[in-house]
Each structure stands twice: as structure tokens, then as C-alpha cells.
Amino acid sequence: MIRLETILTPGRSLVNVPGGSKKRALEKVATLIAEQVPELEMQDVFEKLVGREKLGSTGFGNGIAIPHCRLEGCTAPVSALLHLDAPIDYDAIDGAPVDLLFVLLVPEAATDAHLELLRQIASMLDRKEVRDRLRAADSSEALFQVVLDVQNEH
């Protein structure tokens, strides 16, 4: 089983990110990932994430979105976690604005292991106590640490 802390880094865990809109938030995600993972292009990541949203919002409810897509040129799963400075409208299933984005990019030839990652993220974020801890984190390191701690509780 792939563990979340192997695909997420403190450098890709950001707090107080200016959101503004869904598009701006996804742009921020794509820029961040491209800076941190040189083999991935910002525009590719952005277009794929936006394309995935057109199929249906990845806003899961409770202020959470899990933007995800398959990506050519992506050789291993890559994740990012953003806590926005203010909730944004995200067309979430419960209509609630979103302030936590947990992003997952997987290789084009995604496998069951990648679906399992998505399930892990969703079940972690399904817990109110975890969401509260993520929202209370005041630095990138603290945000990343919450994910580590939650993973180690299992």
C-alpha cells in the first residue's frame, strides 16, 4: 500500500493560500506542483485538473475538495495539500464552500493502488477531528505533520 506521506511533502503542504475562485485555486496547485516536481508542466497539470472538474466537482462536502487526475509524464503519484485563507465556492455536493484541497495526481496508467490512495485521502478527510486539526495547522510543517500523525494512528 502506498502511504500518503511518501507522495506529499512539507513543501507541497501550504497554509493561508489565497483562493479567490476554484480556477485560481487549481492554478495555484498546478504552479506549486510544477515548481516542486520539475518533470511536470504547470499548464498540463492545470488543464487536466480543470478537465476533471468539468466531469463533476471533486468537492466532497464539509469544506473539502480532492482534485485529482491522471497525468501523462507523471511517473509516480504526487500529492499536495492546501488550506485556503478563505473558503471558496467549489460546486461541492453539499453546496458548502471549500477551504481544504487535497490534490492527487497519478500516472496515466493508474492502477488499483492509485484508487486506494484516493480512498485513503477521502476516508481521512471524512473525520471531523482530522479536518479540525488540518484547519488549525499554522505552518506547512504543521499541516504535513497532521497527515503523518493520522497515517501513524492506523
C-alpha positions in Angstrom: 0.0 0.0 0.0 1.3 3.5 -0.9 1.4 5.7 2.1 0.3 9.4 1.8 3.5 10.7 3.4 5.5 9.2 0.5 3.7 11.3 -2.0 3.1 14.5 0.0 5.9 16.8 1.2 6.1 19.7 3.6 6.9 21.9 0.5 3.6 20.8 -1.1 1.6 21.5 2.1 0.6 25.1 2.3 -1.5 27.2 4.7 -3.1 30.6 4.2 -3.2 30.1 0.4 -5.2 32.9 -1.3 -8.0 31.1 -3.0 -10.4 33.6 -4.7 -12.0 31.1 -7.0 -11.9 27.4 -7.9 -9.9 28.2 -11.1 -7.4 30.4 -9.2 -7.0 27.6 -6.5 -6.3 25.0 -9.2 -3.9 27.4 -10.9 -2.1 27.7 -7.5 -2.0 23.9 -7.1 -0.6 23.5 -10.7 2.1 26.1 -10.1 3.1 24.6 -6.8 3.4 21.1 -8.2 5.3 22.3 -11.3 7.8 24.1 -9.0 8.3 21.1 -6.8 8.2 18.3 -9.5 10.3 19.6 -12.4 9.1 16.9 -14.9 5.5 18.1 -14.7 4.4 21.2 -16.6 2.2 23.7 -14.8 -0.2 24.1 -17.9 -0.6 20.3 -18.2 -1.4 19.9 -14.5 -3.8 22.8 -14.6 -5.7 21.7 -17.8 -6.0 18.1 -16.5 -7.4 19.2 -13.1 -9.8 21.7 -14.8 -10.9 18.9 -17.2 -11.6 16.6 -14.3 -13.7 19.2 -12.6 -15.8 19.5 -15.8 -16.8 15.9 -15.4 -18.1 16.6 -11.9 -16.9 18.6 -8.9 -14.3 17.0 -6.7 -15.8 19.0 -3.8 -16.7 16.2 -1.3 -18.5 18.2 1.3 -17.5 19.5 4.7 -15.3 22.2 3.1 -13.1 19.6 1.4 -12.1 19.1 -2.2 -10.0 16.3 -3.6 -8.9 17.5 -7.1 -7.4 14.5 -8.9 -6.5 13.4 -12.4 -4.3 11.1 -14.4 -1.4 12.8 -16.0 0.9 11.9 -18.9 4.5 12.3 -17.8 3.7 11.6 -14.2 5.7 8.6 -13.2 4.6 8.2 -9.6 1.7 9.7 -7.6 2.1 13.3 -6.5 0.0 15.0 -3.8 -0.4 18.5 -2.5 -2.4 19.9 0.4 -3.7 23.4 0.6 -5.6 25.3 3.3 -7.0 28.4 1.7 -7.1 31.7 3.6 -10.9 31.9 2.9 -13.4 29.3 1.7 -14.3 29.4 -2.0 -17.4 28.3 -4.0 -16.5 24.9 -5.4 -19.8 23.4 -6.6 -19.4 20.8 -3.8 -22.0 18.1 -3.4 -23.3 19.7 -0.1 -23.1 23.2 -1.6 -20.7 24.3 1.2 -17.6 26.4 0.3 -14.2 24.7 0.3 -11.1 25.7 2.2 -9.1 22.4 2.2 -7.8 20.9 -1.1 -6.0 17.6 -1.1 -4.7 17.1 -4.6 -3.7 13.8 -6.1 -2.0 13.3 -9.5 -1.4 9.8 -10.7 0.3 8.3 -13.8 -1.8 7.9 -17.0 -1.8 4.1 -16.4 -3.4 4.4 -13.0 -3.9 1.2 -11.0 -5.9 -0.1 -8.1 -3.1 1.3 -5.8 -3.9 4.8 -7.0 -7.7 4.3 -6.4 -6.7 3.1 -2.9 -4.8 6.4 -2.4 -7.9 8.4 -3.3 -9.9 6.2 -0.8 -7.3 6.8 1.9 -7.5 10.6 1.4 -11.3 10.6 1.4 -11.6 8.5 4.5 -9.0 10.6 6.3 -10.9 13.8 5.4 -14.2 12.2 6.4 -13.2 12.6 10.0 -14.2 15.9 11.6 -11.4 15.7 14.1 -8.8 15.4 11.2 -10.4 18.3 9.3 -10.2 20.4 12.5 -6.6 19.6 13.0 -5.7 20.4 9.4 -7.6 23.8 9.7 -5.8 24.6 12.9 -2.3 24.0 11.4 -0.4 27.3 11.2 2.5 26.3 9.0 3.4 24.0 6.1 5.3 21.7 8.5 2.3 21.5 10.9 -0.1 20.7 8.1 2.2 18.0 6.8 2.6 16.7 10.4 -1.2 16.2 10.8 -1.2 13.9 7.8 1.8 12.0 9.2 0.2 11.7 12.6 -3.1 10.5 11.1 -1.3 7.9 9.0 0.6 6.6 12.0 -2.6 6.3 14.1 -3.6 3.3 11.9 
